[in-house]
Amino acid sequence: MYNLNDLRFFVRAVEGGGFAAASRLSGTPKSTVAKRVAELERQLGARLVHRSSRSFRLTDVGRDVYEHARAAVIEAEAAEAVVRRRLAEPSGTVRLTASVPVSRFHLAPKLATILQRHPKLSVKLHVSDRFVDLAHEDFDIAVRSHRAALPDSGLMQRRLSEEAVILAAAPAYLQRTGTPQTPADLAGHELIDIGDGAPWQLEGPDGARAEVRPGSRLSLNEAGMLLAAACAGLGIACLPQQVAAGALERGELLPLLPGWRAGTITTTILTPHRRGVLPAVRAVIEALVEA
């Protein structure tokens, strides 16, 4: 079996246009490069290169061998890179930024797992509802929830989750007002507004759609406060599934209109290209996705 390093020398000589270039790229004497390529030819039983003092040309066989040798070298280097990444224990500080709801409902439950799994890793979470420029403000990761697709910003994007926006209300509220059975029944209820003045666009079974205009004395534009208001029995709220999950499990809220939803919320991890390959950053991203 021929030596993989001989393939490397051959590929570098071809890509550099000669043994001298391969010598510079590998830090190996030119005579050694020429000797290793000659050994490769001997083992293959075929001439790969026409040599002269002024030229370096591949033979027909050499061109075919080069294509396969190049692929083999790429795969070997990829395998080595995998091992290096696995052996490199993530360490250092990873800076994240996320909105208040994303931090509370997506990140907070997962931070303990990340820190326990990687004892040399530190996490700094910056909680803000304003738009944060990752590159200029020196953040490694942003986690954002959104209804529409994110604009093309040149950042690496990885989807963390996609969840339905459901309708829910507290048992005490439903005891007072009754439980709506159809979207039309919502007209007689307190619908807690999120403050943008837009109607609720409901999607139902078999492509059914309905539009409902919220009417309530209360308007809130933060998911945590919206959840608290619904649990307090102040009306019906549209809540992302994960935001409502705990209250639903505890019986503080009841889901309404089975089969209907008020759209979906996607949560996406964003990283600058130059940071996305760092072991510490990758470890945090993988832990979030896994969880």
C-alpha positions as CSV (number, residue, x, y, z in Angstrom):
1,M,0.0,0.0,0.0
2,Y,1.5,3.3,-1.0
3,N,2.2,6.0,1.5
4,L,-0.4,8.8,2.0
5,N,2.4,11.3,2.4
6,D,3.6,10.4,-1.1
7,L,0.2,11.3,-2.4
8,R,0.4,14.6,-0.6
9,F,3.8,15.4,-2.1
10,F,2.5,14.5,-5.6
11,V,-0.6,16.7,-5.2
12,R,1.4,19.7,-3.9
13,A,3.9,19.3,-6.8
14,V,1.0,19.3,-9.3
15,E,-0.8,22.3,-7.7
16,G,2.4,24.2,-7.3
17,G,3.7,23.4,-10.8
18,G,6.9,21.6,-9.7
19,F,9.0,20.0,-7.0
20,A,10.4,23.4,-5.8
21,A,6.9,24.7,-5.1
22,A,5.9,21.5,-3.3
23,S,9.1,21.9,-1.2
24,R,8.2,25.4,-0.1
25,L,4.6,24.4,0.7
26,S,5.6,21.4,2.8
27,G,8.9,22.6,4.2
28,T,10.6,19.5,2.9
29,P,13.8,19.5,0.8
30,K,13.2,19.5,-3.0
31,S,15.2,16.3,-3.4
32,T,13.0,14.5,-0.8
33,V,9.8,15.6,-2.7
34,A,11.2,14.3,-6.0
35,K,12.3,11.0,-4.4
36,R,8.8,10.5,-2.8
37,V,7.0,11.1,-6.1
38,A,9.4,8.7,-7.8
39,E,8.6,6.1,-5.2
40,L,4.9,6.6,-5.8
41,E,5.5,6.0,-9.5
42,R,7.4,2.9,-8.7
43,Q,4.7,1.5,-6.5
44,L,2.0,2.3,-9.1
45,G,4.1,1.0,-11.9
46,A,3.4,4.1,-14.1
47,R,5.1,7.3,-14.9
48,L,3.1,10.3,-13.6
49,V,5.3,13.2,-14.5
50,H,7.4,14.2,-17.5
51,R,10.5,15.8,-15.9
52,S,13.0,18.1,-17.3
53,S,15.1,21.0,-16.0
54,R,12.5,23.5,-17.5
55,S,9.1,21.8,-17.3
56,F,6.9,19.7,-15.1
57,R,4.1,18.1,-17.0
58,L,1.7,15.4,-16.1
59,T,1.3,12.3,-18.2
60,D,-2.2,11.1,-19.2
61,V,-2.1,8.6,-16.3
62,G,-0.7,11.3,-14.0
63,R,-3.7,13.5,-14.7
64,D,-6.1,10.7,-13.7
65,V,-4.1,9.8,-10.7
66,Y,-4.0,13.4,-9.6
67,E,-7.8,13.7,-9.5
68,H,-8.1,10.7,-7.2
69,A,-5.0,11.6,-5.1
70,R,-6.4,15.1,-4.5
71,A,-9.7,13.6,-3.3
72,A,-7.9,11.2,-1.1
73,V,-5.8,13.9,0.5
74,I,-8.9,16.1,1.1
75,E,-10.7,13.2,2.8
76,A,-7.6,12.4,4.9
77,E,-7.3,16.0,6.0
78,A,-11.0,16.1,6.8
79,A,-10.7,13.0,9.0
80,E,-7.7,14.5,10.8
81,A,-9.7,17.7,11.4
82,V,-12.5,15.7,12.9
83,V,-10.2,14.1,15.4
84,R,-8.5,17.4,16.3
85,R,-11.9,19.0,16.9
86,R,-13.0,16.1,19.1
87,L,-9.9,16.2,21.1
88,A,-9.9,19.9,21.6
89,E,-11.8,20.5,24.8
90,P,-13.9,23.7,24.5
91,S,-12.6,26.4,26.7
92,G,-12.8,30.2,27.0
93,T,-15.8,32.6,27.1
94,V,-18.7,32.5,24.6
95,R,-20.8,35.7,24.4
96,L,-24.5,35.2,23.5
97,T,-27.2,37.8,22.9
98,A,-30.9,37.1,22.9
99,S,-34.2,38.8,23.6
100,V,-36.0,38.6,27.0
101,P,-38.4,35.8,25.9
102,V,-35.8,33.8,24.1
103,S,-33.4,34.0,27.1
104,R,-36.1,33.0,29.5
105,F,-37.9,30.2,27.6
106,H,-35.1,28.9,25.3
107,L,-31.7,29.5,26.9
108,A,-32.1,29.6,30.6
109,P,-33.2,26.0,30.9
110,K,-30.2,24.9,28.9
111,L,-27.3,26.9,30.4
112,A,-26.8,24.5,33.3
113,T,-26.4,21.6,30.9
114,I,-23.8,23.5,28.8
115,L,-21.7,24.5,31.8
116,Q,-21.8,21.0,33.4
117,R,-20.8,19.4,30.1
118,H,-17.9,21.8,29.5
119,P,-16.2,22.8,32.8
120,K,-13.6,25.0,31.0
121,L,-16.3,27.0,29.2
122,S,-17.8,30.3,30.4
123,V,-21.0,31.8,29.0
124,K,-21.9,35.5,29.1
125,L,-25.6,36.1,28.1
126,H,-26.6,39.6,27.1
127,V,-30.3,40.0,27.3
128,S,-31.8,42.7,25.2
129,D,-34.8,43.2,22.9
130,R,-32.9,45.7,20.7
131,F,-31.2,44.6,17.5
132,V,-27.6,43.6,18.2
133,D,-24.8,43.8,15.6
134,L,-22.8,40.6,16.3
135,A,-19.6,41.6,14.5
136,H,-19.3,45.2,15.7
137,E,-20.4,44.4,19.3
138,D,-18.2,41.3,19.6
139,F,-20.8,38.6,20.2
140,D,-20.2,35.0,19.2
141,I,-23.9,33.9,19.0
142,A,-27.3,35.5,18.6
143,V,-30.5,33.6,19.2
144,R,-33.5,35.2,17.6
145,S,-37.2,34.3,17.4
146,H,-39.1,35.5,14.3
147,R,-42.2,35.0,12.3
148,A,-40.8,36.1,8.9
149,A,-37.6,34.8,7.3
150,L,-34.5,36.6,8.5
151,P,-32.8,38.9,6.0
152,D,-29.6,37.8,4.3
153,S,-27.0,39.3,6.6
154,G,-23.9,37.3,5.7
155,L,-24.2,35.5,9.1
156,M,-24.3,31.7,9.5
157,Q,-27.9,30.6,10.4
158,R,-29.0,27.4,12.1
159,R,-32.6,26.7,12.9
160,L,-33.1,25.9,16.6
161,S,-36.8,25.3,16.6
162,E,-40.1,26.0,15.0
163,E,-43.2,26.1,17.1
164,A,-46.9,26.9,16.7
165,V,-48.5,30.0,18.2
166,I,-51.5,28.7,20.1
167,L,-54.5,30.3,21.8
168,A,-54.8,29.8,25.6
169,A,-56.6,31.1,28.6
170,A,-56.8,30.5,32.3
171,P,-59.5,28.1,33.7
172,A,-60.9,30.9,35.8
173,Y,-61.4,33.1,32.8
174,L,-63.2,30.4,30.9
175,Q,-65.4,29.6,33.8
176,R,-66.6,33.2,33.7
177,T,-67.0,33.6,30.0
178,G,-67.4,30.1,28.5
179,T,-65.0,28.3,26.2
180,P,-64.9,29.4,22.5
181,Q,-65.5,26.5,20.1
182,T,-64.8,28.3,16.8
183,P,-62.8,31.4,15.7
184,A,-66.1,33.3,15.3
185,D,-66.8,32.8,19.0
186,L,-63.7,34.9,19.9
187,A,-65.6,38.0,19.0
188,G,-67.2,38.1,22.4
189,H,-64.0,37.6,24.4
190,E,-61.2,39.6,25.9
191,L,-58.3,39.0,23.5
192,I,-55.1,40.3,24.9
193,D,-53.4,42.4,22.3
194,I,-49.6,42.4,21.6
195,G,-49.7,46.1,20.8
196,D,-49.1,46.1,17.1
197,G,-52.7,46.7,16.1
198,A,-52.7,43.8,13.6
199,P,-55.5,41.3,13.5
200,W,-54.9,37.7,14.5
201,Q,-54.4,35.5,11.4
202,L,-55.6,32.0,12.4
203,E,-54.8,28.9,10.4
204,G,-57.0,25.8,10.9
205,P,-57.5,22.3,9.6
206,D,-57.6,21.6,5.8
207,G,-56.2,25.1,5.1
208,A,-59.0,27.0,6.8
209,R,-58.3,30.6,7.7
210,A,-59.9,33.2,9.9
211,E,-59.1,36.8,10.9
212,V,-59.9,38.1,14.4
213,R,-59.4,41.6,15.6
214,P,-58.4,41.6,19.3
215,G,-60.4,43.8,21.6
216,S,-59.1,44.1,25.1
217,R,-58.4,46.7,27.8
218,L,-54.9,45.3,28.0
219,S,-52.1,45.5,25.4
220,L,-48.7,43.9,26.0
221,N,-45.7,43.4,23.7
222,E,-43.5,41.1,25.7
223,A,-44.1,37.3,25.9
224,G,-43.4,36.9,29.6
225,M,-45.9,39.6,30.5
226,L,-48.4,38.2,28.0
227,L,-48.1,34.8,29.7
228,A,-48.5,36.3,33.2
229,A,-51.6,38.2,32.1
230,A,-53.2,35.1,30.6
231,C,-52.5,33.0,33.7
232,A,-54.0,35.8,35.8
233,G,-57.3,35.3,33.9
234,L,-57.3,38.6,32.1
235,G,-58.2,37.1,28.7
236,I,-57.2,34.9,25.8
237,A,-53.6,35.2,24.5
238,C,-51.7,34.0,21.5
239,L,-48.5,32.4,22.9
240,P,-45.7,30.4,21.3
241,Q,-46.0,26.8,22.3
242,Q,-42.8,26.7,24.3
243,V,-43.7,29.9,26.2
244,A,-47.0,28.4,27.2
245,A,-45.7,24.8,27.8
246,G,-45.0,25.1,31.6
247,A,-48.3,26.8,32.4
248,L,-50.2,24.2,30.3
249,E,-48.5,21.4,32.1
250,R,-49.4,22.9,35.5
251,G,-53.0,23.6,34.5
252,E,-52.6,27.3,34.8
253,L,-53.7,27.6,31.1
254,L,-55.9,25.6,28.9
255,P,-55.4,25.4,25.1
256,L,-58.2,26.6,22.9
257,L,-59.5,25.8,19.4
258,P,-57.7,22.5,18.8
259,G,-56.3,22.4,15.3
260,W,-56.1,26.1,15.0
261,R,-52.9,28.2,15.4
262,A,-51.9,31.9,15.0
263,G,-49.0,31.1,12.7
264,T,-45.5,29.9,13.8
265,I,-42.4,31.2,15.5
266,T,-39.0,30.1,14.3
267,T,-36.0,30.4,16.6
268,T,-32.6,30.7,14.8
269,I,-29.0,30.6,16.0
270,L,-26.8,33.2,14.2
271,T,-23.0,33.3,14.2
272,P,-20.3,35.3,12.3
273,H,-18.4,33.1,9.9
274,R,-15.1,33.7,11.6
275,R,-16.5,32.5,15.0
276,G,-18.7,29.6,13.9
277,V,-15.9,27.2,13.7
278,L,-14.3,27.9,17.1
279,P,-14.6,24.8,19.4
280,A,-16.2,26.7,22.3
281,V,-18.8,28.4,20.0
282,R,-19.5,25.1,18.3
283,A,-20.0,23.3,21.6
284,V,-22.6,25.8,22.8
285,I,-24.5,25.6,19.4
286,E,-24.5,21.8,19.5
287,A,-25.7,21.7,23.1
288,L,-28.6,24.2,22.3
289,V,-29.6,22.2,19.2
290,E,-29.4,18.9,21.0
291,A,-31.5,20.1,24.0
